[in-house]
Amino acid sequence: MSLSISQPDWAPTQDTPAIMLANLNHLGLIEVTGEQGRSFIHGQVTTDITSLTADQWRWGAHCDAKGKMLASFRAFALQDSLFMLMPTSALAIDLPQLKKYSVFSKAELVDASANWQLIGIAGSDANTFVKQHFAEVSPETASEVTVVDGGLLLKDGQRFIAMLSPEKAQTLYANQTLYSAAAWQALEIKAGYPNIPGVHANQYVPQMCNVQSINGISFTKGCYMGQETIARMKYRGGNKRALYILSGTSSQTLTEETALEIALEGGYRRGGAIIEFVQQGDQVLLTAVLANDTEADATLRIAGDEESALTIMPLPYSLEN
């Protein structure tokens, strides 16, 4: 089916439309099944999987033995399957690593991205839209996860992620303009979420990307891959980085490998790395890992673009180690 994509998808002066449906084709799904599926994942990731109920979703991270993230994800369940929702570039790296160890458990892990369509629902009329299209949901009292005809809904504040069968998805966006992923990514960036792309795998301990601030790390769940480093960073300190939200201008076309520079006495030096970004013309909005003592009024720019300028925006949560 041909989808109508609205342009522009994001602009700094443009508010989210009253109802915005976005095609989340930049995200993928790992499906975990089997008698020991959940216990296996529980022993691999930072979040508490065994206590996850059917009406909950949680942020989490999967790390290497040194505590560096391979991927960050949203975890939730549908019937007997556990799902991990993450950027497709991260999934391509993370799934083979998980499968390497799953052979020792009664667990099956597959890339289930092609089986579902992911649609983001946002805007001031999002609750009304959901109520009209999903009889099972009362948005005012909706759980974080609600099973609906053809899939489920994840509720994230006033936004929703619909994981639906292709047939159900077509009925949802019939007669609706479907925005591209960039419109949704702008909302994720403004939420300060750590959607780690594959290019940054094995680079950051979860606290360097604020995973602890969005309840993505359990410090009481027991052993998991990289736990020693993550626990030491909490209880002994030593973390010197954090995820920031930046907005500004640049004539350079950004990528996830574009570097940032910060002004210090005597000039500029490398100041951080981009995690997620959206760009329209010379307007940019992004999350980036910077030194966690970076001042709110710091002067930042895109490396290689001397005319660029970036401003730090407030995070919607407090930073805690």
N, C-alpha and C positions, 0 to 999 in steps of 0.2 A: 504494500500500500504506500502511495506517495504521501509524504508528510509535508505540511505547510510550515516552514520555519520563518518566524518573525525576525525582522531586523529593524532597528538595532537590538541586540540582546542585552546589552548593559551600557549604561552611561552614568557618570557620577552625579549628574544633575537630574536624573530620571528616577522617579519612584517606581517601586514594583507595581505592576498593573493590579487592578482589583482582583483579577483571577489570572494566574500565570501557571500554565502547564509546561514543563520542560522535559525534553528527551534526555534522560540520564545515561546516554550511551557511552559516557566516559567511565562508568562504574561497572564492576563485574561481581559475580557471586561465586564463592566457594560453597559447595553443599557437602555436609558431613553427615554420614549415616553409619549404621552398624551398632552392635551391642556395646562397644566401648568408644563410640565416636565422641561423645561429649567428654568423657573422662580423659580421652587422649588429648583433645584440644585444651581442656582445662590445665593439663600439665605442660602445655607449650606456651600459653599466652599470659598476659599481665592481668586480665580481668577474670572474675569468678564466674566460670561457666556453669558449674554444677548447681549453683543457687539461682540461675536464670530461669524465671518462670515464663509461661506461655504468653503473658501479656506485657513482657518487658523486653527492651533492647538495651545494650550497653556498648560504649566505646571500649576498645582494647588495642593491644599491640602485640605483635609476634616479633621476638628478638632473636638475634644469634647468641652464641654462648658468651659473648663479650657484653651483652646487654644493648647492642645497637639494633634499631628497628629494621626489620625486613618489610613490615607493613603495619599500618594502622587500619582499623576496621570498625564497623558496627556489627555486633553479633545479636542474633535473634533466632527464634525457632518457628517452624511450621510443621505441625504433626510430629513425625519422628525424625525430621531433618533439622540440623543446625545450619544456619547460613552465616557467612562472613562477607559483608559488603565492603568493597574497597576499590580504589582506582584500578583499571584494567592493567596498567603498566606494573603496578605492584603485585597484582594477582599472578602475572606471568613469572615473577620471581619467587613469590611466597608459596604457591601451591606445590612446585617441585620440592621445596625444602620440607614442607609438612609431610608430603608423601614419602619422603626418604625415611622418616621415622615411623610413619603409620603402619609400615609392614610388620611391626612388632605388636600391633594391637588389632583387635577386631573392629576396624574402622575403615570406611571407604570415603575417599575425598575426590570430588570431581569439580571441574569448571562447569557450573550450571547456568552461565550467563545467557546462553542461546535459548534456554527454556522459558525465560521470563522477559517481560518488558518492564523497565524501571521508569516511572514517571514522577517528577517532582511537582507538587501542588503548593502554591504559595499565593500571597496577596490577601487583602482585607476581606475578600469574599471566599477564602479557601474553605472555611468551616461550612458555609452555606453550600458550596459546590459539592463537598464531600457528603453532606447530608442528603443532597438531591440524588447522588449517584450510588451511594452505598447505604441501603436500608438498614444494614447491620450496625451502623455507626451513629452515635450521638456525639458530635465533636466536642460539646461542652463537657462531657464526662468520659470521653474516650480514653482507653488505656494507651500505653505507649505502643503496643502492638495489638491490632485487631484483625482477626481472620475475616475475610470478606469473600463473596462469590468470585472465584477465579484467582484468589491470591490473598494478599494481606496489605495492611496499611501500617507504616511506622509513623507515629506522631512525634514531632520534634518542635515543641513550643506551638507556634501558630502555623507551622509548615507540616507537610506530609510527604512521605515517600511511598508510592504505590508500587508493589511488586506483583505484577499481574500476568496472567496468560496472555499471549498475543491477541487472542480473540476478544477477551475482556478489555484489554487496553484500547483496541480499536473503537469499542463503544464508548469508552471514557473520553477520548479526544475527538470523537466525531463532531464536526461543526465547531471545533475549537482550534485556535491557532496554537501550534506547538513550538515553543521556544527551544533554542539549542541549549546545550549543557552550560554554556558560559553564563547564562542568566541565573542558573542555579548555583554555579560556582561562586558568583558574586555574593550570594547570600551565605554560603558556607564560609567564605573569607571573612565577611562581616561578623560571623559567629565565632571567629577565631579557631576554627576546627583544623586539626592536623591531618589533612588528606595527603599522606606521604606518597609521592610518585616513585616509580621504580628506579629512576635515575639517582635517587637519594637513599636507596637501600644500604644498610650497614654503615650509616654515617652518624646517626643521632640516637642517644639514649632517650627513652620516652619523655623524661622530664625536660629535655631540651626543646620539646615541641608541645609542652603544656598538657600532656596526656593525663597527668595527675589532677589537673584543674577541671577536667570534664568527667571525672569519676571513671577513668579508664585503667586505673591501677589499683589492685587490691594488695594491701600490705599485710594481710592476715590469711591468705588463701593457701599458703604452703608453696612448695617448690615449683618452679617453672623455668624455662630456658632464659638465661640472663638475669635471674632473680638477684644474685649476689651483688652485681653492679648496681642494679636499680635500688635495692634496699640500702646499700652503702651510700648512695647519693642522697637518699632521704634522711638517713639517721646520722651520717657523718658530714654531710654537706659536700661541696666541691662542684656542684653544677654551676656553670658560668654562662649558660645560654638559655634563651627562651624564644617562643614564637611571638612575633609582633604582626600587627596589621598595618600596612602602609598604603597610602594613596598618593597620586601625583601625576607627573607627566614625563614622557620620554618619546623621542622620535625613533628610537631603536625598537625593532621587533623583538619582544622578549621570548625566552624559552625557559624551561625549568633549570637550565644550566647557566643562565645569566647571573653574573655576580653583582653584588651591591658594594658600594663604597661609602665610607663615613668620613666626614671632615674632622681632622684633628689639627693640632698646632703644626704648622709646616706643610699642610696639604691633606690629601685624601689617602686612605688605605683601605684594603679589602675589609668589608664590614659585615658580610653575611651572605646567605644563599636563599633563593626563592623556593618556596614549597608549592604554592598554588597561585595562579594569576589569571586575571582577565584583562583584556586590552581592547580599546576602541579608539582608533586614531592614535592621538598622542596621550590619551587618558589611560591610566593604569591603576589597578587595585590588586593587592597581593598580600599573601602571608609570607613571612621570611623569618629565618632563624638568625638572631643577632645576639651579641653579648647581653646578658640579662641586667647589666647596669647601664644600658643605653638610655640616655636622658630623653624625656618626651619631646624636647625641642631640638633634638639632634639634627644635624644637616646631613642628609643622605642623598645618594644619586645612583643611577645605573652605571656600572662600570663601562667605560668606552663612550659614554654620552655625557659630555661635560655640561650640556644645557639642561639635562634632566634634573628633576627635583622631587623628593619624596617626603611625605609628612607622616609621622606616627599617629595612628588613631587609637582611641582607648579600647582596651579589651573588654568584652562584656562579662568577664569573670575575674576573680582574684587569682593571682599567682601564688601557689603554695608548693613547697618542696616536700 
